[in-house]
Amino acid sequence: MKVAFAWIGALVLGLGVVWTPSACGQEAPLDSTSLRVKRTTVWAACVPGMGQIMNRQIWKVPIVWGGLGYAVWSTQGNVEEFRASLDDLIALTDEDPFTTPVLRDEFGNLYTESALEERALFYRRNRDLSILSILLAHGLQVLDANTGALLRGLDTSDNLTAGLTPLFGKPGLRVTWSLSRRTTRMP
């Protein structure tokens, strides 16, 4: 079964490489803005916080690192408690007299089998949620870096205009926004 999945994955990867626009000779040249956005997004995906550094939003880097650090710390703690609960559950239910449970509740009593099962399920769920929080925090910082790189080239001066223009020949109004790009080159 694993071999079949490996073959399917290799086939999909191979077809993806063969039918890319560059392999077909249809690659469009990238302008400097889209190249900067792409480069920033790739760096942010590889190194957490690097996209914010490239966008010169240095103040966001401690937030990114703190969020990811907390998610990793939470995952590690939940994994340790989950393993301890499983170890005690095994020690309680096996027939070996040399294995004894060590976890105690808030009153100093050993956990019962059902309490250990509930505890293990609780920490397994929290472990899974913590892993999802790592993925979510990483995805959000990549999205923030991408959005920051896209918005970096937009004009934020007072020359932004909005207006209503009538449509001739049809009843109604059309709303138009004029958003121009900066004329100065960004380093």
N, C-alpha and C positions, 0 to 999 in steps of 0.2 A: 504494500500500500504506500509506504514511504517512497519507494522507487518510482511509482506512478506519479506522485506529486512532484518529485524531482524532475521527471521528464516533462511534465506539463509546465513547470516553472521555467525550465530551460527553453522550451519551445516558445513560450510567451516572451521571454527575455530576448531570444534570438529574433523573433518577428518584430519586436519593438525596435531593435537595433537596425534591422534591415529596412524598415519602413519609416525611419525618421526623416524629416524634411531634408536634413543635410545629406543623408545617404541617397536620396532621390534627386539630389541636385536642385532642390527648391528652397534653399535656405535664404531667407530675406535678411538683408543687413540690419543690424540693430543700431539704433541711434544711441547717443550717449546717455540719455535719461533711462531708457529701458535696460541698457547694459548695467548702469549703476544700480537700478532696482533689483535686477537679477543677481548681481554680485553681492549686494547687501543681504538678500534673502538667503542665498547659499551660505554665506558666512554665518548668519544668524542661526541657521539650521545646524551647522557644524559646531559652532562655539557659542554657547549661551551668553548673551550680552554683547556679542561682537557687532551685531546689526545696529544696536543702539549707539555703540561707540562710533561706527562708521557714519551714522546720521548726526553725530555730534550732540546726542542726547545723553550725555554722561550721567546725569542725575538719575536716569532710569536703571542703570546697571546694578546698583545695590538692591533695588527692588526685585529685579530679575533673579539675581543670585540668592537673595534672601528667600524668595518664594520657592525656588528650586531646592535650596538647602533645607527649608522646612519640610517640603514634600519628601525629600530623601530621608531626613531624620525620622519623620512620622512613619514612613514605610519600614525603616529598619527596626524601630521600636515595636511595630505591629507584628513583624516577622518573628522577632525574638519571643514575644508573648504567645504567639500562635504555636511556635515550636515547643515552648515550655508546657503549654496546655496539652499538646499532643503527647509529649514525653510522659507527663504525669498520667494521662489517660491510659497509655500503654502500660505504664508501671502498675497502675491500679487494676487493670483487667487481665494482665497475664498471670500465669501460674508460677512464675519465678519468685521465690521468697527473698532473693537478694536485691530485687528492684523495689524501691519504695517511692511513693510520691513525695514531692517536696513543697509544692505550692500550698499556701494556706489562705483562707479568706480573712476578712477584716477582724474576725473574732479569734483568730489563731487556730481554727479547726481546719482539718484537711478537707479538700473539696470532694464532693460525691461524684459518682460517675456522670450523672446527668448535668451537674453543675460544670464539670470539666468539658463536656460536650458543648454546652451553651457558650462557655468561655472560648473554646476553640473556634466555634462558628462566628462569634462576635469579632475576634481578632482576625480571622480569615477575611471577613467582609471588610473590616477596616484596612487590612493590607491591600485588598483589591482596590478599594477606593483611593488609597494613598498612591498606588501605582498609576491610577487614572489621573490623579492630581499632578503627578510628575509630567505625564503626557500633555495634560491641559496647560500647565504652566509653560512648558516648552513651546507648545503650539501658539499660545498667546504672545510669547515674546517674539516668535518668528513673524506672526501676523503684525505685531506692533512695528517691528523693524521694516517690514515690507510697506506698510502704510506710511510710515515716516519717510521712507525713501521716495515713495510716490508723491507725497505732499510737499516734499522739500523743494521741488521745482515750480510749484504754483505761485502765482503772484498774490501777495497778501497786502498790496498797497490799497489806497483809497480809490483807485480807478476801477473798481468792480462796479458793474452796472447791471440793472435788471429793468425790463420794460415790457409793456403790453403793446402788441401791434395787431391791428385788425387784419383779418383774412378777407381778401377781396374775392367775391364770387361764392363764398360759403359763409353761413352765419357762424359766428364764434370769435374767440380771441386766442391768440397764441402767446405763450409766455416764453421769453428768450432770456438766457443768461449769457453774459460775456465773461468768460474766465480766460485770461491770457496768461501765457507763461512768461517767466522773467526773461528779460533780454540780457541780463548780466550772466556771465558764466560762473557756475558754482565750482569751487575746487574739489 
